Each structure stands twice: as structure tokens, then as C-alpha cells.
Amino acid sequence: MVSLLFLLITLVSIATSTPTNFIKSSCSTTQYPTLCVESLSVYASKIQQDPHQLVQTALSLSLNRTQTTKAFVRKCKYFKNLKPRVYAAIHDCVEVISDGVDRLGSSLNELKLCKINGQDFNWHISNVETWVSSALTDGSTCSDGFGGKALDGRIKTSIRSRMVDVAKVTSNALALINQYAANH
């Protein structure tokens, strides 16, 4: 009787567990859970209930947003009548965002090398955590370059708002990576 009850509970649990619930549950540990769920639920059919796929998708999303922001910031360099200080801040921002793109790309490649067990997994996931954390720092460095009232204006506001979005998505990816690492 007890094993029949256990089997019934297990089957109900499996039947009611969906990829979206898995994403919601995983995202609950992030700093921006609503954004996490909104951005990853689109990929629920791909993620299913696979923690590795969840992390890979979150990291891919972060890389994509960072690349898009890099392209936007690069275009800002060509606006007319930029003050030299604004141009320099944009130029520096493109460089550090490029570093972030490289680090996130390396993280995705490194994630593919993760093995489920053993030191290989720990080594590779540690590299991923380090590089994603560094990419977050790169984003902060870009935003900091627009500090001060001398750089106020639409360009600063536009770049900073995009960098905030990148930081949130990347922070969520890092939280999911840390959770993934802790569970292995």
C-alpha cells in the first residue's frame, strides 16, 4: 500500500511538473526572478527540466544581449558633434563590452566541456563562473565611464539603460550557473 501511494505521488509530481515550473523554481534564486522567468520561458520547450540546458540558455541570452548592446554602443561613436570626453567614454565602453562578449563566449564553450562528475566538471564550471563574473565587471566599467554630470544626455541614458539590462540578465545567468555548480 505504501509503495502504491509513493508511486501515485511520484506520477502526479511528474505530471504536474512542467518546464515552465522548472524555470520558475530555478529563477526564484536569482536577483531578478521576474526577468529571469520572462526571458527564459520563451525557451521552455528547449530547456525542459534540464539544468545544463537552462544554464546554457541563460548564458546564450546574456551573450546575445551583450553583443546587441556592443553593436549599439559602437554605432554611438558615429553620432555627430560628440564631445571628446563622450567619444572617449563610448570608445572605452566598446572595448570593455568586447571583453565581456569574449568572456561570455568562452564561458559557453567551457560549459560544453563540463562533465557531470569529477574534477573536470569542477574545473570547467569554475572557469565559467569566473568569466561570467568578469563579464559583469566589464559592464559596470562601461557604465562607470559615463559617470559625472559632464556626460549627461541621451547617449549616456541609452547606453546605461542597456548596460543595466545586460547586467541583470548576466547576473541571473551567474546565479543559475552557481546553483548548477552547487547541485553537482
N, C-alpha and C positions, 0 to 999 in steps of 0.2 A: 504494500500500500504506500509506504513512504517513497519507494523508488518510482512508483507511478506518479505520485504527486510531484516529485522532483522533475520528472520528465515533462509533465504538463507545464510546470512553471518555466522550465527551460524553453520549451516550444513557444509559449506565449511571449517570453522575453525576446526570442529571436524574431518572432512575427511582428512585434511592435517596435523593434529596433530598426531604425531606418538610417540611411546615410546622412540625412539632414539632422537627425537627433545626434548622431555621432559627431557631426561638425559642431553643433550647438554645445554639446558636452565638452568637446575639446577646446572650443573657443572661450568657454567660461573662465579659463585660467589666464587668458590674455589681458593686456591692459585696455584694449579696445574691443570688447567682445561683440558689440553690435556690428561694427565694421568688419570684424573677422567673419561673422556668420554671413553677413550680406555679400562679402566678396568671395567667399569660398562655396556658398550654397549653390552658386551657378554651376559648380563643377562636381556636385554631389554624386552624379551617376558615374563619374570617373573615379572619385575618391572612394566611394562605397564606405567601407568601415576599415580601411587600410591606413594605419598610422603613417607608414612610409610615404604613401601616395598623398596623404594630407600635407605632410611636411614639404614634399616635393612641389605640390601645387601652390602652397603658401609662398615658398621661396621663388617659384617661377613668377607668381603675381608681383612679388616685390621687385624682382629683376625687371619685369616689363614696365612697371610704374617708374622705376628709376631711369630706365632707358628713355621713356617718353618725356620725363622731366629734363633729362640731359639734352634731348633734341630741342625742347622748348627754350631752355636757358641758352643754348648755343645760338638759336635764332635771335635772341635778345641782343646779342653783340652787334647785330646789324641795324639796330634802330638808329635813326638819325639824331644828331645833336646830343649824344651821350656825353656826360661829364667824364673826364678821365678817371675819376675815382669810381664811378659807377661801372665804366667799362672794365676797369681792373678787377672789381668785385665779381663781375659776370665771368670774366676770363678765369679767375681763380676758382669760381664755383664750378665751371665746366670741368676743370682739371680734377677737383676732388670728387665730383659726381662720376667722372670717368673711372676713378679709382674704385668707387663704390660699385659701379657696374662690373668691373673686373673681379672684384671680391665676391659679388653675388653669383657671377657666372662660375667662378672657381668653386664656390660652395655647392652649386647644383651638380657640377661634375664630381666633386668629392662625395656628395650624398649618394651618388650612384655606386660608389665604391664601398659604401657601408655594408658590413656583413652583420647579420643578425646577432651572432655571438662572438665572444672572444675579444682580444685586444685590437684586432683590426677594426672592429666596429667603434670601439672607444677612441682610437686614434683618428679615424676619419670624422667621426661626429664632433670631436674636439676641434678639429680644423674648421669644420662648418660653423660651429658656434663662434669661434674666434673671428672668422672672416665676416660673418653677418654682423657681429658686434662692431667690427671696424667699419663696415658699410654704414651703420647707424651714426658712428662718429663722423664719417665723411659728410653725411647730410647735415649734421649740426655745424660742422665747419663752414659749409656753404652758407647756411642761414646766418651764422655769426658774422660773415663777411659783409653783410648788409646792415650791420648794427649802426646805431647813431642816426641822428636827425639829418645829417648831410646827405644821406642816401634815401630819404623818404620819397615816396612816389609810387606810381602804378607798377613799375618794374619790380621794385622791392616787394610790394604786396603780392604780386602774381607769383614771383619766384618763391617767396616764403610760404605762401599757401600750398603750393605744390610740394615743397620740401616737407611741410608738416604732414601731408597725406602720405608721402613716401616713408617718412619716419614712423607713422602709425602702422602702416602695412608691414614694414620691416620689423618693427617691434613685435607685432603679432606673430610674424614668421619665426622670430627668435624664441619667443615664448613657446611656440609649438615644437620647435626643434629641441629646446631644453626639456620639455615634457617627454618627447620621444626618447631622448637620451636617458632620462631618468627611469623610464619604464623598460629599459633593456639591460 
